[in-house]
Amino acid sequence: MTRSQLQEDMHFRILRLLQENPEMSQRDLAKSVGVSVGRMNYVLGALVDKGLVKLGNFTAAKDKRRYAYVLTPKGIARKAALTRAFLIRKMEEYEALKEEIDNLISELGEKTPSA
């Protein structure tokens, strides 16, 4: 997978998570995506700079303010495009893996693999 595809996958996962739960903290996002909090901060800043996400405030609890990362219309459109690309890539990976499994089964001379 290319660096560009890895970046697209990360953006897709972040946008997807934020659309479902805009109040997620950077720490929770980082944990879900599998990157450091510092990296997540950098990526979120880039998504805000690109106009895909806007930063809003919400009250987490009394006397505590936290941020909400809300997808902009541009962000929603970009997420849809990334979803399509992600799905196509995963379907291609699935077909290649399925073919490899079928070939391995043929090499063993079996109809189905046994444990």
Long-range contacts (C-beta under 8 A, 24 or more apart in sequence): 5-89, 8-82, 8-85, 8-86, 9-86, 10-35, 10-43, 11-43, 11-47, 11-52, 11-78, 11-82, 12-79, 12-82, 12-83, 12-85, 12-86, 14-40, 14-43, 14-44, 14-47, 15-47, 15-52, 15-53, 15-71, 15-75, 15-78, 15-79, 15-82, 16-79, 16-83, 18-53, 18-69, 18-70, 18-71, 19-71, 19-76, 19-79, 22-56, 22-68, 22-69, 22-70, 22-71, 23-58, 23-60, 23-66, 23-68, 24-69, 25-66, 44-69, 47-75, 50-74, 51-75, 52-78, 52-79
